Each structure stands twice: as structure tokens, then as C-alpha cells.
């Protein structure tokens, strides 16, 4: 800042007193201050003084606006205003016939009027050179002015700012863009270092600009979906791309036949994937293009897949009589729809005639046709026979099949075969046996086994203890709505006759021998007791005699 008038008078008067102390022959002119360093646009007070003791004139020569503030016998004080550039004010005098002058150096400093970093690219490819350009306008002295290009707080380059301060000066630095530079802030800072002049270090920084870097792979997106689709089905379409950065900012578009799908997109560091449900409608039938477009950094990568969309109604399998009585005719008909054809009509085994029927059916369907049919006379062996109808459709070089099955029900009377109900049973008495007798028929027949002599029932299917009373001939009778059948069953129970005389003798012997054994036992017990008592008496007598014979 320029000194005030009050503050400058005292040093100027001291300087003037020093000059006045010189002798008359030593006339000198001086200027104060000899050097000044001040901010552009400010003011400066300059003092001109002389030691001349003759008639003299004293003044200040300068291009700057000046005002004489005060004067004395041999000094004058001037104020220079609006100092915009460096200058050399000159104090002059005419002392008699002698002319003299003294000059000062006025240096101005100013901050840059603008410091701006050029806009960065919208997206910068990873691995490519990026040139940062800093525009500096103004700022003096240039010898003390430096431009610093920054990435965040890290210095990338430090360069002096040269050239005419009235012109725009460009400072550049080239860096190699990397993934780490994504969303990094770049800026430009100027430093006006006036610390050697006793002032300070002044800094001015531009508005920061954020960089976005990207990297695209050389591969195309990958589509994962069936290429053959049936009308009326739903599928999940998946599109993914590996190796792009930043994947989280990529956009994925999916469309089929020009219709946009609604994908759900997820992205990690270098993988983006999108899934979308696809409902296959009749409007899409035919050949359609599935497109996946990945957009990142104003770049696109596209993959396409050809879809074959078809309509394939299931064939129709009909039986003229789904339930028929034994011996009745049944017509089996297999019919295809749309562009499909019947390629097979067969029957699954249901008895000894199954092989013959299957051969006949195959013979009638050697060539694909829209319709195949066959007629048979139903037998009991055809009950629950399964018929198989197969239709085929060729789509995009592949043959697709749809199948249908039906089961025939034949009503027939009861059957009681030897294998299911044995005619002769021979069981040991008191053994555990299961009485097995199975009747067959449709509807399932009711079975009862009754003894001819007394009408007793044989418990069929239960585990029983065989008794001799079960012995006899039984008539097993099976009946349903289609008829009845009877089969004779002979049950023989094996058992042994018992000898009553032996039992009587054994009982008599037991009645005699048990009392005798008891009497013998009691006699021997009494005898042992008497012998024991006699021994004890003898021992006591001997003890008394021994005591009497011993002297006192």
C-alpha cells in the first residue's frame, strides 16, 4: 500500500536536513524512495530534494499522474496515482547553470486477472494421452509468476509464466490417462512469489474440472438365451460384457423385433450384465432379431442373435370309447395341428397282445401325416393299456416333438386263476398262515369263500392261526357288474392223535411216587437230627470228665 502523507513527512524532512548539511559547493539532488514495489493501481509519494544554495528550480518528471502535495525551501513532495506499470520517475534541478537529476525505480505487481483450466473431454480413453491446458491472463512481474497443474493436490507440472501479461498465456502438460483418473479433479494454480521483496506468496487457483475415463473391450457383448422359442412361453434374456470400465455407468438396451425390453442392469468394476423377461407372443412368430446394445462414454458395442419363434400346438389323442366293455371296438386317433405332423402312434404294453398291437400301429404310421388312427377290439388284457401319440415340427433345422398319452379302461368279468388262488391248501395245525386268494376284474370284484358243509367263511387276506376246525372244501365266489366266477378250494389241516392210556399211567405213577419221595425225605431228616443230638451229648460228657481229672 502507498504510505500516507503524515507518515512520509518525517523521513522526508530527515532526508532534507541531511542534504542541507552539505556545503554550498556540494549541491546534490536526491529522490526518495529510490526503489518502490507496490500493487498495480495504487499510489506512491515521491520526495525530491536539493542541496543547492543558489537560485534553483526543482521538479519531478514522470508519465504517471502526479500531484504536488507539499514543498519547502529545497524539497517538494509529489503523489503519483493510478500506477499501472513499471516506471522511472525523475527528480531534476537547475542550480545556477548546473543541471542535475536523480531517478527512482517503481515496480508494480498484480495478480492474474484469470486462471482457467480448459474444459476436459467428456470421456477420456484409458491409456491415451490427455493434454491439460491452463490459460493465464495478466499477472506481473512475470519473473516471479509460476503456473502449477494439479491432479487433486498432486502436482503434475510446475512451469514459469512468460510472455506479455496483456496476452493470454497457455501452460500445458500431457499425462497418460488411467482408470485411477476416473472422476479425479484437475485444476491450475498460479503462484506470485514476492517473498524476496518482503511481501508474500500469492496464489490463485482455477475452478476444478472432473475427468471421466473409460475403457472398452475388443469383444462384443454376449447374449445368453434360447434361439428357438415357442409362442406362449416366457424366457429370461441375459446380455453381459466383460472388460469395460467403469461398468457401473454403462447402459444396456435389449430389444426383440424392434420392441424394447425392460432390463435390470448390474455393473461391477469391469463387468456389466442385464437381464430382461421376454414374453413370446403370437405377434413375434417367425424370425426375429435380438439386439443387445451397450453404451458407455458415447461409444456403443452391439451384439445380435437370430431367434426362431414358432407356434406348436400339442397333438390331439382321442379314444372313441375311453371305457369299453370287453370285446367292444375302440378307435384310437392321433391328430396334429398347424404345421406339425404325426410321426408315431404306439401303445404301451398291457398284456400278451401288446407286441402285436404296437407293430400294427407302427405299420400304419410309417410316414408322417396330419392324422393317424387305429381300431382294435378290446380284451381284458387291454385294460390300462396306454396309447402314445407323437407330433413333430421342424424349426430352424431342428425337429421338435410334442407327445400325448391316454389310457384305455376295459370292463371285464372276474378272473380266478390258479396262480392267484390255489385250489389246494395243506397247512399244519397251529401254524401262522395268510389266506391268499386274489380275484381280478374291472370293476374290482367282491370275493367270498364259504365252506360247503356249514357255510363258514374263510378269512381271505388275513394272518390266522390254523385250527383243525378250518379243514374242509370252500367255494370261492367273485362277482362284479360284468359277471361272476366260482372256484373250489380244498383246505387240509395236519394234526396228531393223542394216547389217553399213557397219560393215565403217568398220572398214577406221579400220585404214588410223590408221597413216597416225601416220606423218605422226612425220615432221613429226622435220623440226621438224632445223630447230631447224640454227638453233642457225648462231647459235653467228655468235657466234664476232663475237668474232674485235672488236680487243683
C-alpha positions in Angstrom: 0.0 0.0 0.0 1.2 3.6 -0.6 2.3 5.5 2.5 0.1 8.2 3.8 1.1 11.9 3.7 1.6 12.1 7.5 3.8 9.0 7.7 6.0 10.2 4.8 6.7 13.7 6.0 9.1 12.8 8.9 11.5 10.7 6.8 11.4 13.2 4.0 12.3 16.0 6.5 15.2 14.0 7.9 16.5 13.4 4.4 16.1 17.1 3.6 18.0 18.0 6.8 20.8 15.7 5.7 21.0 17.3 2.3 21.0 20.8 3.8 24.1 20.0 5.9 26.2 19.8 2.7 28.3 22.7 1.8 27.4 25.3 -0.9 29.9 23.8 -3.4 28.5 20.3 -3.0 25.0 20.8 -4.3 23.2 17.5 -4.7 19.7 16.3 -5.8 18.1 13.2 -4.3 14.8 11.3 -4.7 13.1 9.2 -2.1 12.3 6.4 -2.3 14.9 5.2 -4.8 13.1 1.9 -5.2 9.4 1.1 -4.7 7.5 -2.2 -5.0 3.7 -1.8 -4.9 0.5 -3.3 -6.2 -0.8 -2.1 -9.5 -3.3 0.7 -9.3 -2.1 2.1 -6.0 -0.4 5.5 -5.3 3.2 6.5 -4.3 4.6 9.6 -2.6 7.9 10.8 -4.0 10.1 13.4 -2.4 12.6 15.5 -4.5 15.2 17.5 -2.6 18.3 19.5 -3.4 21.3 21.0 -1.5 21.7 23.9 -3.9 22.3 27.2 -2.1 21.8 29.3 -5.2 18.7 30.1 -7.1 17.3 26.8 -8.4 14.3 25.2 -9.8 13.1 21.7 -8.6 10.6 19.3 -10.2 9.5 15.7 -11.0 9.3 14.3 -14.4 7.1 11.2 -15.0 4.4 9.8 -17.3 2.3 9.0 -14.3 -0.5 11.3 -13.0 1.2 13.4 -10.3 0.1 15.9 -7.7 2.4 18.2 -5.6 1.4 17.7 -2.0 3.9 19.9 -0.2 7.1 21.8 -0.6 9.9 23.5 1.4 13.0 25.6 0.9 14.7 22.9 -1.0 12.3 20.0 -1.3 9.0 19.0 -2.8 6.6 16.1 -2.1 4.6 14.6 -5.0 2.0 11.9 -5.1 1.9 9.5 -8.1 -1.5 7.9 -8.6 -3.0 5.1 -10.7 0.3 3.4 -11.2 -0.4 0.6 -13.7 3.0 -0.3 -14.9 6.7 -0.1 -14.0 8.1 3.4 -14.3 11.2 5.5 -13.5 10.2 8.9 -12.1 12.9 11.5 -12.4 13.7 14.4 -10.0 15.5 17.3 -11.7 17.0 20.7 -10.7 18.7 23.8 -12.2 21.1 25.1 -9.7 22.6 28.2 -11.3 23.9 27.0 -14.5 24.2 23.4 -13.4 21.6 20.8 -14.2 21.2 17.6 -12.2 18.7 14.8 -11.8 18.0 11.6 -9.8 15.7 8.8 -10.7 13.8 6.1 -8.8 12.7 2.6 -9.9 9.0 1.9 -9.4 8.0 -1.8 -9.9 4.3 -2.8 -9.8 2.9 -6.3 -9.2 -0.5 -7.6 -9.9 -2.4 -10.9 -9.6 -3.5 -12.8 -12.7 -6.9 -11.5 -13.9 -8.0 -15.0 -14.7 -6.7 -18.5 -14.3 -8.7 -21.1 -16.1 -8.3 -24.8 -17.0 -9.6 -25.6 -20.4 -12.7 -28.0 -20.4 -11.7 -31.6 -20.3 -13.1 -34.2 -22.8 -16.5 -35.7 -21.8 -14.8 -39.1 -21.7 -11.1 -39.8 -22.0 -9.9 -43.3 -23.2 -7.7 -45.1 -20.7 -4.1 -45.4 -22.0 -4.4 -42.3 -24.2 -2.5 -39.0 -23.8 -4.5 -36.2 -22.2 -3.3 -32.6 -22.6 -4.2 -30.2 -19.8 -4.3 -26.6 -20.9 -4.1 -23.7 -18.3 -4.9 -20.2 -19.6 -3.4 -17.3 -17.6 -4.2 -13.7 -18.3 -2.3 -10.9 -16.6 -0.1 -11.1 -13.5 3.3 -9.3 -13.1 6.1 -9.5 -12.6 6.3 -12.5 -14.8 9.7 -13.4 -13.5 8.0 -14.3 -10.1 4.9 -15.9 -11.6 4.5 -19.7 -11.9 1.7 -22.0 -13.0 1.1 -25.3 -11.3 -1.1 -28.0 -12.9 -2.7 -30.3 -10.3 -4.5 -33.6 -10.0 -6.3 -33.2 -6.8 -3.5 -31.9 -4.5 -0.7 -33.7 -6.5 1.4 -31.5 -8.7 1.7 -32.7 -12.3 3.7 -29.8 -13.7 5.2 -26.5 -12.5 6.2 -24.0 -15.2 7.1 -20.3 -15.3 4.5 -17.9 -16.9 6.2 -15.9 -19.6 5.1 -13.6 -22.3 3.2 -10.3 -22.4 0.8 -10.1 -19.5 -1.7 -8.4 -21.7 -1.9 -11.6 -23.8 -3.4 -14.9 -22.9 -0.6 -17.3 -21.9 -1.2 -21.1 -22.2 0.6 -23.6 -20.0 0.2 -27.2 -21.0 1.1 -30.7 -19.7 0.4 -34.1 -21.2 -0.5 -37.1 -19.0 -1.4 -40.7 -19.7 -5.0 -41.3 -18.6 -5.6 -44.3 -16.4 -8.6 -45.9 -14.6 -7.5 -44.2 -11.4 -8.1 -40.8 -13.1 -11.8 -41.6 -13.4 -13.7 -38.8 -11.5 -10.4 -37.2 -10.5 -10.4 -33.4 -10.2 -7.9 -31.3 -12.2 -7.1 -27.7 -11.7 -4.5 -24.9 -12.4 -2.9 -22.7 -9.7 -0.7 -19.6 -10.2 1.8 -18.5 -7.6 3.2 -15.0 -7.5 6.2 -15.3 -5.2 7.1 -11.8 -3.7 8.7 -13.1 -0.6 12.1 -11.8 -1.6 10.6 -8.4 -1.9 9.3 -8.7 1.6 5.7 -9.0 0.5 4.2 -12.6 0.4 3.3 -15.6 -1.7 0.0 -15.1 -3.5 -1.9 -18.0 -5.0 -4.8 -18.1 -7.3 -6.5 -21.3 -8.4 -8.9 -22.1 -11.2 -12.1 -23.9 -11.0 -11.5 -27.6 -10.8 -12.7 -29.9 -13.6 -13.6 -33.6 -13.2 -12.3 -36.2 -15.7 -14.1 -39.3 -16.7 -12.0 -42.1 -18.1 -13.3 -45.2 -19.8 -12.1 -48.5 -21.4 -13.9 -50.7 -23.8 -13.0 -54.3 -24.6 -12.3 -55.6 -28.1 -15.0 -58.3 -27.6 -18.7 -57.8 -28.3 -21.5 -58.3 -25.7 -22.5 -61.9 -25.0 -26.1 -62.9 -25.4 -27.4 -65.9 -23.5 -30.9 -67.0 -24.4 -32.5 -69.9 -26.3 -32.6 -69.2 -30.0 -35.7 -71.3 -30.7 -38.7 -70.1 -28.7 -42.3 -71.2 -28.6 -45.2 -68.8 -28.6 -46.9 -68.6 -25.2 -43.7 -69.2 -23.2 -41.6 -66.8 -21.1 -37.8 -66.7 -21.1 -35.1 -64.6 -19.4 -32.7 -62.8 -21.8 -29.2 -62.2 -20.5 -26.6 -59.9 -22.0 -23.2 -59.4 -20.5 -19.9 -57.7 -21.3 -16.6 -58.2 -19.6 -13.6 -55.9 -19.6 -15.3 -52.4 -19.8 -14.7 -49.6 -17.3 -16.5 -48.1 -15.5 -19.1 -50.8 -15.7 -21.4 -49.2 -13.2 -22.0 -46.3 -15.7 -22.7 -48.4 -18.7 -26.3 -48.6 -20.1 -27.6 -51.8 -21.7 -30.5 -51.8 -24.2 -32.3 -55.0 -25.2 -34.9 -55.4 -27.9 -36.6 -58.1 -29.9 -38.1 -57.4 -33.3 -37.8 -53.7 -32.7 -39.6 -53.9 -29.3 -37.7 -52.6 -26.3 -37.4 -54.9 -23.3 -37.2 -53.7 -19.7 -33.8 -55.0 -18.5 -32.4 -54.9 -15.0 -28.7 -53.8 -15.2 -26.0 -54.6 -12.7 -22.3 -53.5 -13.0 -19.2 -54.3 -11.1 -15.8 -52.8 -11.8 -15.4 -54.3 -15.2 -18.5 -56.4 -15.8 -21.9 -55.3 -16.8 -24.9 -57.6 -17.2 -28.6 -57.1 -17.9 -31.5 -59.4 -17.7 -35.0 -58.9 -19.0 -38.1 -61.1 -19.2 -39.3 -62.0 -22.7 -42.9 -63.0 -23.2 -43.1 -64.8 -26.6 -46.4 -63.6 -28.2 -48.0 -64.7 -31.5 -47.0 -61.3 -33.0 -43.4 -62.3 -32.8 -43.8 -65.6 -34.6 -41.2 -66.1 -37.3 -37.6 -64.9 -37.5 -36.7 -62.0 -35.2 -33.5 -60.2 -34.3 -32.5 -60.0 -30.6 -30.2 -56.9 -30.1 -28.1 -56.0 -27.2 -26.5 -52.6 -27.2 -24.0 -51.5 -24.5 -23.4 -47.7 -24.3 -20.5 -46.2 -22.4 -18.7 -42.9 -22.9 -20.7 -42.1 -26.0 -19.5 -45.4 -27.5 -21.6 -48.4 -28.3 -21.0 -52.1 -28.7 -23.7 -54.3 -30.2 -24.4 -58.0 -30.4 -27.3 -59.7 -32.3 -28.9 -63.1 -32.2 -31.4 -64.5 -34.6 -34.4 -66.0 -32.9 -36.8 -68.5 -34.4 -40.2 -68.2 -32.8 -42.7 -70.9 -33.6 -46.2 -72.0 -32.6 -46.6 -75.7 -31.9 -50.0 -76.8 -30.6 -49.9 -80.2 -28.9 -51.4 -83.1 -30.8 -54.9 -84.4 -30.1 -55.2 -88.0 -28.9 -58.7 -89.4 -28.7 -60.3 -92.8 -27.9 -63.7 -93.4 -29.3 -64.6 -95.2 -26.1 -62.3 -94.3 -23.1 -64.1 -97.1 -21.2 -65.4 -100.0 -23.1 -66.8 -103.5 -22.2 -64.7 -106.5 -23.2 -65.0 -107.3 -26.9 -66.1 -103.8 -27.8 -64.4 -101.9 -30.7 -62.1 -98.8 -29.8 -60.8 -96.4 -32.4 -57.5 -94.6 -31.4 -56.9 -91.3 -33.3 -53.8 -89.1 -33.2 -54.2 -85.7 -34.9 -51.6 -82.9 -35.4 -52.3 -79.2 -35.8 -50.7 -76.3 -37.6 -47.6 -77.1 -39.5 -46.8 -80.2 -37.3 -47.2 -83.8 -38.4 -47.9 -87.0 -36.6 -44.8 -89.2 -36.6 -45.8 -92.0 -34.2 -48.8 -93.7 -32.7 -48.0 -96.6 -30.4 -49.3 -98.4 -27.3 -47.6 -99.3 -24.1 -47.8 -103.0 -23.0 -50.8 -104.2 -21.1 -50.9 -107.9 -21.8 -49.8 -110.6 -24.1 -51.2 -108.9 -27.2 -49.3 -105.6 -26.7 -46.5 -106.6 -29.1 -48.9 -107.4 -31.9 -50.8 -104.1 -31.5 -47.7 -102.0 -31.3 -46.4 -103.5 -34.6 -49.7 -102.8 -36.2 -49.7 -99.2 -35.1 -46.2 -98.6 -36.3 -47.1 -100.1 -39.6 -49.9 -97.6 -40.0 -47.7 -94.6 -39.2 -44.5 -95.1 -41.1 -44.8 -91.8 -42.9 -45.6 -88.5 -41.1 -49.1 -87.3 -41.7 -51.6 -84.8 -40.1 -53.7 -87.7 -38.8 -53.3 -91.4 -37.9 -55.9 -93.7 -36.4 -56.3 -97.4 -35.5 -59.2 -99.6 -34.4 -59.0 -102.6 -32.0 -61.4 -105.0 -30.2 -60.8 -104.5 -26.5 -59.9 -107.5 -24.4 -59.3 -107.9 -20.7 -55.5 -107.7 -21.4 -56.1 -104.2 -22.9 -57.2 -102.8 -19.6 -55.0 -99.8 -18.6 -53.2 -100.0 -22.0 -51.5 -96.6 -22.7 -51.5 -95.1 -26.1 -48.7 -92.7 -27.1 -49.1 -90.0 -29.8 -46.1 -88.0 -31.1 -46.1 -85.0 -33.4 -43.1 -83.3 -34.8 -42.3 -79.8 -36.1 -39.1 -78.7 -37.9 -37.9 -75.3 -36.8 -34.6 -73.7 -37.8 -33.2 -77.1 -38.8 -34.2 -78.8 -35.6 -37.0 -81.3 -35.2 -39.2 -80.6 -32.1 -41.6 -83.1 -30.6 -44.8 -83.0 -28.6 -46.3 -86.1 -27.1 -49.6 -87.1 -25.5 -50.7 -90.3 -23.8 -54.1 -91.7 -22.9 -55.2 -94.9 -21.0 -57.9 -97.3 -22.1 -60.2 -98.8 -19.5 -61.8 -102.2 -20.3 -64.7 -103.5 -18.3 -64.5 -107.3 -17.9 -65.8 -110.0 -15.6 -64.0 -111.6 -12.6 -61.0 -113.9 -13.1 -59.9 -116.5 -10.5 -56.7 -118.1 -11.9 -54.7 -120.9 -10.3 -51.7 -118.5 -9.9 -53.8 -116.1 -7.9 -56.0 -118.5 -6.0 -54.5 -122.1 -5.3 -57.0 -124.9 -5.4 -55.4 -127.0 -2.6 -54.0 -125.7 0.7 -52.3 -128.1 3.2 -51.3 -126.4 6.5 -50.0 -127.8 9.9 -52.3 -127.2 12.8 -51.4 -124.1 15.0 -49.1 -122.6 12.2 -49.5 -119.0 11.2 -50.7 -118.7 7.6 -52.0 -115.9 5.3 -55.0 -117.0 3.3 -54.4 -115.7 -0.2 -56.9 -115.7 -3.0 -57.0 -112.8 -5.4 -59.8 -112.2 -7.9 -59.3 -109.9 -10.9 -61.8 -107.9 -12.9 -63.0 -104.4 -13.8 -64.7 -103.2 -11.7 -62.8 -104.9 -9.0 -64.8 -107.9 -7.9 -66.1 -108.8 -4.5 -64.7 -112.2 -3.3 -66.1 -114.6 -0.6 -65.0 -118.2 0.3 -67.8 -120.3 2.0 -67.4 -123.9 3.3 -69.8 -126.2 1.6 -70.9 -128.2 4.7 -71.8 -125.4 7.1 -71.4 -122.0 5.2 -68.4 -121.0 7.4 -66.3 -118.1 5.9 -62.6 -118.4 5.1 -60.9 -115.2 6.2 -59.1 -114.2 3.0 -56.0 -112.0 3.2 -55.6 -112.2 7.0 -52.9 -113.9 9.1 -54.5 -116.6 11.1 -53.6 -119.5 13.4 -54.6 -122.7 11.6 -57.1 -124.8 13.5 -58.3 -128.3 12.7 -61.8 -126.9 12.6 -60.9 -124.9 9.4 -60.5 -128.2 7.5 -62.9 -128.6 4.5 -63.9 -127.6 1.0 -64.7 -124.0 0.3 -66.4 -122.4 -2.7 -64.7 -119.0 -3.6 -67.1 -116.8 -5.5 -66.1 -113.5 -7.2 -68.7 -111.1 -8.6 -68.8 -107.6 -10.3 -71.1 -105.8 -12.7 -69.7 -107.7 -15.7 -70.3 -111.3 -14.3 -69.2 -113.8 -11.7 -67.0 -116.8 -11.3 -66.7 -119.7 -8.7 -63.7 -121.8 -7.8 -63.4 -124.7 -5.4 -60.6 -124.5 -2.8 -59.6 -127.5 -0.6 -58.1 -126.8 2.9 -56.4 -129.7 4.7 -55.2 -129.2 8.3 -52.5 -131.7 9.5 -52.7 -132.7 13.2 -51.6 -135.8 15.5 -54.0 -138.2 17.7 -53.1 -138.4 21.5 -52.7 -141.8 23.6 -55.0 -141.5 26.8 -53.7 -144.7 28.5 -50.2 -143.4 28.6 -51.5 -140.2 30.2 -53.4 -142.2 32.9 -50.4 -144.3 33.8 -48.2 -141.3 34.1 -50.6 -139.6 36.3 -51.0 -142.7 38.6 -47.2 -143.1 38.9 -46.9 -139.5 39.8 -49.6 -139.9 42.5 -47.6 -142.8 44.1 -44.1 -141.6 43.7 -44.5 -138.1 45.0 -45.8 -139.2 48.6 -43.1 -141.9 48.8 -40.3 -139.4 48.0 -41.7 -137.0 50.6 -41.8 -139.7 53.3 -38.2 -140.8 52.6 -37.1 -137.2 52.7 -38.7 -136.7 56.2 -37.3 -140.0 57.6 -33.8 -139.1 56.6 -34.1 -135.6 58.1 -35.3 -137.0 61.5 -32.5 -139.5 61.5 -29.8 -136.9 60.9 -31.2 -134.7 63.7 -31.0 -137.6 66.3 -27.4 -138.4 65.3 -26.5 -134.7 65.7 -28.0 -134.5 69.2 -26.2 -137.8 70.3 -22.8 -136.4 69.2 -23.4 -133.2 71.2 -24.2 -135.1 74.4 -21.1 -137.2 74.1 -18.9 -134.1 73.6 -20.4 -132.5 76.8 -19.8 -135.7 78.9 -16.2 -135.8 77.8 -15.6 -132.2 78.7 -17.0 -132.8 82.3 -14.7 -135.9 82.9 -11.7 -134.0 81.8 -12.4 -131.2 84.2 -12.8 -133.5 87.2 -9.5 -135.3 86.5 -7.4 -132.1 86.5 -5.7 -131.5 90.0 -6.4 -128.3 91.8 
